[in-house]
Amino acid sequence: MTDTLADVLHYHRVTKHAPGRYARSAGIMDWENQPNPFRLYSGVPVLPLPFDTPDPTDGHLSLYQRNRNRPRPFDLVAIGKLLELSLGISAWKGAGKSRWALRMNPSSGNLHPTEAHLLIPGGPTGGEGCGGHYSPLTHVLEQRASLPSELWQQLREHCGGDGLLVVLTSIHWRESWKYGERALRYCLLDAGHALAGLSFAAALLGWRLTCLPGLAPARISRMLGFDRIDWPAGETERPDLACWIGCGHRGTPAADLPEALVDRLAALPWAGHPNRLSPAVVDWEIIARTADLAAGPLSAPGLPGTRYHPLMEEAVSSLSGAQILRRRRSATDFDHRHPAIPLAQFRLLLDKTLPRHDLAPFDARLPPPAIDLALFVHRVEGIAAGLYLLLRRGDEIAAMAAEMAPDFAWRKADAQLPLFCLQCGDLRQIASHLSCDQPIAGESAFSLGMIADFETLRREGTPAYRRLFWEAGMIGQVLYVEAEAHGLRATGIGCFFDDEVHRVLGLRSERFQSLYHLTVGRPVEDRRLTTLPPYAEAERLRQRIHGRNPNEESSH
C-alpha cells in the first residue's frame, strides 16, 4: 500500500461515526458564522438567463431515454433551462420570519458546497463564447472571461461538435462549518447529486453529459484562472470534475483536453472577485490534505458496451420529466401508518439505479460501477421484511458472500432484478439505529446503505475515492427523482454508524465500506411551512446585486 493510499484510508477511518463517538466537528452551531449559500463574483458583467420559458413536456422516462428527445440548439434559452432544472432554485420555504431556498440538487444540511462554471458558445452570429460562473440565486452567468470564436471552435472540434463545458467545484467550508472533518464526504456526495441532476436535465433537452475523467483538478483550476484569484481565506473553490454536454452525434469526446488547449484557456484574462461567505473560517486541515491526495485524473474505462439488465419501461407518472425534477424535495417525516408501497413501485425504483451504458445518468463515462445496495425493507407489499442486497455491479455474489455473514440465505428475490434476500425479519429499529438513531430510516417503506468496494482504490489509485462518492450521490439523485415520480419521497442520510453497518452485514474486512444512506416512503408534509415560487423576485435581486446589466443586447 502506498503512503498516499494509506493516508486517504486513514481519513476515511477517522471520519467514521460510532455510537457515543462522532467524527470531529466544532460541536456547536455557530450561527453567526454560517456560510452564505450563494457564491457571487463581483467586478464582471452578467448574462441573464431566461427563467420564464416553457419546460420540456416529455414524460417520466424521458429523463433516462435521451435518444427519444428532440435535441435543442445550444442557445441561451436551452442553456438556461439546463441550469434551472439541474442546479437552480426549486422553491423558497418560510417559517415565521425565516426564509431559505430549496434547490433542484439536494445537499447535506441544505448547505450547497457545489458550484458550477461553464464555457458556452457564442450566439447564432458566431460571436465570442463566454466563460462564467452560474449564480442560482439570480439565474445569471457571471462572465469571468470571453472566449474568442477561434478558441471556442478548437474546443468544440476536440469535444465532438456543438455543446458546452461544465465544471463542478466544491467549497469545503460550507460543509465543514457544520460537519467538521466528515465534510469532504458530503461535498463529494453533493457533486454526485449535481452530476446526475445535470445528466437528467441534459437528457430532457436531447443532450448527453460525458465526463472528462482525465482532466485532473489541478489542470481545471489553472484552466479557469483559479490560480490567479485572491480567494477569501479558507473559502477556495476546488474543482471536482469537468464534463462536456453535447448532442453526441459525432461520437464521445476525448477523456482529456490537450495541454495546448488548457494553456490557451488559462491565458485568458479571467476576472471576478468571489464574495466572502463567512466572517471567519475554521481550517480542518485533514480535508484539504485528503482532497489533494485524491486529486489526480481518473483513467479507468467506463461502462462496458452491453446493458446489465433491460430497462423496465413502465412509465408510472402523469407528470413530465421536468415537473418531476421541480417537485424533488427531502422528506422530514414519513407516514408509517399508511399502507405499504406496492411491490411494482419498489421494483421500478430499484431498476433505475442499475447502470446502463446508454441511459442517463450512469452513461457519463466514469469508471465501472463499484457500489451495491444493502436494503432494509420494512413495508413493501408482496415481499418479506428483512435485509436484501441489490448487486448493481453484475455477478459479484461469490466476492460479496465471502466477505459477509456466513449464515445469510442469498435467496434470489426477483426474476429480473439482481436482488437477493439475505435475512428476513423486522429490522426497523436496527435501520434507525444504524442511521444515527434517526427514526426516518425505520418509519419509511425501505432504507438502504450504499456499499462501495474499496478494492477499487488499490486498483485505480486514490482518485477513485472521489468517484466512489460521486457514484453514491448519483444513485441518491436517481432515487430522489424516482420517488417523486411514484408519489413518494426520499431523504439522503449522511449520518450513520459506519462500522455498525458493517457489523450487521457481517463484513469482516475493510474491503467493503458504507458511503451513504437513503430512505424512501410516503412523506408527511410540514404544514407550518410556506412555499414561494423560485424566481418571483429574480429581477429585483438582479438589479440589487448586479445593477444594470450591460450585456442585455449581447449576441448570446
HURA-V425276 format. One line per field, one symbol per residue. phi: phi as a letter, one per 40 degrees, with the letter a starting at -180 (. if undefined). psi: psi as a letter, one per 20 degrees, with the letter a starting at -180 (. if undefined). Layout:
phi: ???
psi: ???
This chain:
phi: .cccccccccdcccbccadgabdcacgbbcccbccccbcbbcgbcbbcbcbbcccdbccdcccbccccccccccbccccccdcccbbcccabbaagccaacbbcccadgfcfccbbbbbbcccccgcccababcbccbfbbcccacbddccccccccccghdiabbbcbbbccdccdbbgcccddcccccccdcccccccccdccgbbcbcbccccdcccdcccgccbcccddgbccbccababbacgcbgccccabcccccccccccccbhbccccacabcccccccccdccbcccbbccccccbccaccccccbbcccdccccccdaccbabccccddccdccdccccdccccbcbbcccbcgcdddbbbbcbbcbabcgaccibbbbccchcbdccccccbdccccfccbacbccbbccacicbccccccccffcdccbcccababcbccccdcccbhcdcdccccddccccdcdcdccdcccgbabacbccacdcccccccgcbbccbbcbababbaccbccccccbbccbcbccccdcccbgcccbcbccc
psi: pqhgghhghgghgijqqqpioqqpahironhijpqpiopqorjqqqopqpjkqqqqjqagiihgmhiiqppqqmrhghghgghgigirphrpqqociqpqqqrhprqpjkhmipqpqqoqraaijkaqaporppohgjlrpooiqqoqhhgghggghhjkaqaqpppprqnhhhhhhgichihhghggghhgghghghgghgghjjrpppqmhinqhhhgghhjkhijpnqqpjkqpppgrqqpoaijhkapqqirqqhhggghhhiqmpaqoqqphqhqpponhhggghgghjjrqpiqrbqrjqqgqqpokopiqiqrgghghhiprpqiqqniiqqqqqhgggghghhiippqijqqjjkjlrrqqjprpopnpgmppjpqqaprponhjbnkgggghhirpijqhlppiqhhqmppphpqrokghgggghlkkohhiiiagqrqpooqoihhhhgirhhhgghghggghggghghgghghhjjaqrpqoioqnfhhghghijpiajgppphqqqqpaoqopoiiqqpqqgkhjggghgghgiapoijhkqi.
